[in-house]
């Protein structure tokens, strides 16, 4: 009977010890985004539609779940205008994007190693916002219109990188991410008669610092 009474207390201690054994990590990253834009076509030709290159900054909150597996909740703010371009002509429109996602990290070295390469895969959402001033005329409007609209798309996040210990509890990380979403056709709207399809890729190399505890 006493053993049974002690059981709940023992389970609590076991749960606390498991949580305490997990290493937590918080910090920030910064980098630069290079999008793979899509082709939009109409009866007269073709143009490229998507985003301009731009800086990206982000915040990370993660934990080492097991010796070779971890998880991270991430937020990334991406600068860069909407654009449509063809030949020497280009139309741009102020914009911003917000990515919120959770990734699993698969490490090539155990938790206590000073250098840990990793692969990452996960998903979440990406919020696209056109923030510029709309005008009655936009260049290349026969291909697509850049609009002051907000659109939310599901997102796939894949990539990899390496973490290196700079000092006790301080890690430097360098990584590369590909943020993949269906094309945001409300923010960049194909014109009547124009065809635009496919997925939008945003390639983002980043570096950052994190603190572990």
C-alpha positions in Angstrom: 0.0 0.0 0.0 2.8 2.4 0.8 4.5 1.7 -2.5 1.2 2.5 -4.3 0.9 5.8 -2.4 4.5 6.7 -3.3 3.9 6.0 -7.0 2.4 9.4 -8.0 5.2 11.2 -6.3 7.7 9.0 -8.1 6.1 9.7 -11.4 6.3 13.5 -10.8 10.0 13.2 -10.0 10.6 11.2 -13.1 8.8 13.7 -15.3 10.7 16.6 -13.7 14.0 14.8 -14.2 13.2 14.2 -17.9 12.3 17.8 -18.5 15.4 19.0 -16.6 17.5 16.8 -18.8 16.3 18.5 -21.9 18.5 21.3 -23.1 16.7 24.5 -24.1 17.9 27.0 -26.6 16.9 30.6 -27.5 18.4 33.2 -29.8 18.2 35.0 -33.1 19.4 34.7 -36.7 19.9 37.0 -39.7 20.5 36.5 -43.3 19.5 37.4 -46.9 16.8 35.8 -49.0 17.0 34.9 -52.7 13.6 33.9 -54.1 13.0 31.5 -57.0 10.2 33.5 -58.7 7.7 32.1 -61.1 7.0 32.7 -64.8 3.7 34.3 -65.8 2.6 34.1 -69.4 0.0 35.7 -71.7 -0.7 35.9 -75.4 2.2 38.4 -76.0 5.0 36.8 -74.0 6.2 36.1 -70.4 7.4 37.8 -67.3 8.8 36.9 -63.9 6.6 37.5 -60.8 7.4 37.2 -57.2 9.7 39.0 -54.7 12.9 40.9 -54.8 16.0 39.8 -52.8 15.9 41.0 -49.2 17.2 40.8 -45.7 15.7 38.3 -43.2 15.8 38.2 -39.4 14.4 35.7 -37.0 13.9 34.4 -33.5 14.3 30.8 -32.3 13.1 28.8 -29.3 14.1 25.2 -29.3 15.0 22.1 -27.3 17.1 19.0 -27.6 14.5 16.2 -27.3 17.0 13.4 -27.6 20.7 13.0 -28.2 20.4 13.2 -32.0 16.9 14.9 -32.4 15.8 18.4 -31.5 12.9 20.7 -32.2 12.6 24.5 -32.8 9.8 27.0 -33.0 10.8 29.8 -35.3 9.6 33.2 -36.5 11.2 34.9 -39.6 10.6 38.4 -40.9 11.5 38.9 -44.5 12.1 42.3 -46.2 11.6 42.6 -50.0 9.2 44.2 -52.4 6.8 42.4 -54.7 7.8 42.6 -58.3 6.9 41.8 -61.9 9.7 42.1 -64.5 10.1 41.4 -68.2 13.0 42.5 -70.4 14.1 45.9 -69.1 10.7 46.7 -67.5 9.9 46.2 -63.9 7.1 47.0 -61.5 7.6 46.9 -57.7 5.4 47.2 -54.7 6.3 47.5 -51.0 5.7 44.3 -49.1 6.7 42.1 -46.1 6.4 38.4 -45.2 6.1 36.7 -41.8 7.0 33.0 -41.5 6.0 31.0 -38.4 6.9 27.3 -38.3 8.1 24.3 -36.2 11.1 22.2 -37.4 12.6 18.9 -36.4 16.4 18.9 -36.3 18.3 15.7 -37.0 21.9 16.0 -35.8 25.0 14.3 -37.0 26.7 14.5 -33.6 25.5 13.9 -30.0 24.2 16.6 -27.7 27.5 17.2 -25.9 29.6 17.6 -29.1 31.2 21.0 -29.6 30.2 21.0 -33.4 26.9 19.6 -34.5 25.8 19.5 -38.2 22.1 19.0 -38.7 19.3 18.6 -41.2 16.0 20.4 -40.6 12.4 19.8 -41.9 9.1 21.1 -40.7 6.2 23.3 -41.6 3.9 26.2 -40.6 2.4 29.3 -42.3 3.7 32.3 -44.2 1.9 35.6 -44.2 2.3 37.7 -47.3 1.4 41.5 -47.1 1.4 44.0 -49.8 2.0 47.4 -48.0 2.6 49.8 -50.9 0.3 52.5 -52.4 -1.9 51.3 -55.3 -2.1 53.4 -58.4 -4.5 53.5 -61.4 -1.7 52.3 -63.7 1.0 49.7 -63.0 3.7 48.7 -65.5 3.3 45.1 -66.8 -0.3 45.0 -65.6 -1.2 42.8 -68.5 0.8 40.0 -66.7 0.0 40.5 -63.0 -1.2 43.1 -60.5 0.7 43.8 -57.3 -1.9 44.5 -54.6 -2.3 45.9 -51.1 -3.6 42.6 -49.7 -2.8 40.1 -47.0 -2.7 36.4 -47.8 -1.8 33.3 -45.6 -0.3 30.2 -47.1 0.8 26.9 -45.7 4.6 26.5 -45.7 7.2 23.7 -45.9 10.6 24.4 -44.3 13.7 22.3 -45.3 17.4 22.9 -44.9 20.5 22.2 -42.8 23.4 23.8 -41.1 25.9 23.5 -38.3 26.1 24.6 -34.6 29.4 25.3 -32.9 30.1 26.0 -29.2 31.8 29.5 -28.8 31.7 29.5 -25.0 29.8 27.7 -22.3 26.0 28.0 -23.1 26.7 30.1 -26.3 26.3 28.6 -29.7 27.0 30.1 -33.1 25.0 28.6 -36.0 25.2 28.9 -39.8 22.4 27.4 -41.8 20.5 27.4 -45.1 16.7 27.2 -45.4 14.2 26.8 -48.3 10.8 28.2 -47.4 8.3 26.7 -49.9 4.7 27.9 -50.4 2.0 27.9 -53.0 2.2 31.1 -55.0 0.3 33.9 -53.3 -2.1 34.8 -56.1 -4.1 37.3 -54.1 -1.1 39.5 -53.4 0.3 39.0 -56.9 -2.8 38.5 -59.0 -2.5 37.2 -62.6 -4.2 39.4 -65.1 -7.2 38.1 -67.1 -5.8 35.8 -69.8 -2.4 35.3 -68.0 -1.3 32.0 -66.6 0.7 31.6 -63.4 1.2 28.5 -61.4 3.7 26.5 -59.2 5.3 26.9 -55.9 7.4 29.8 -54.6 10.8 29.0 -53.1 12.7 31.4 -50.8 16.3 30.4 -50.3 17.7 32.0 -47.1 21.3 31.5 -45.8 21.5 32.7 -42.2 23.9 33.0 -39.2 23.1 33.6 -35.6 23.8 33.2 -31.9 21.8 31.2 -29.3 21.9 30.6 -25.6 21.4 27.2 -24.1 20.2 26.4 -20.6 
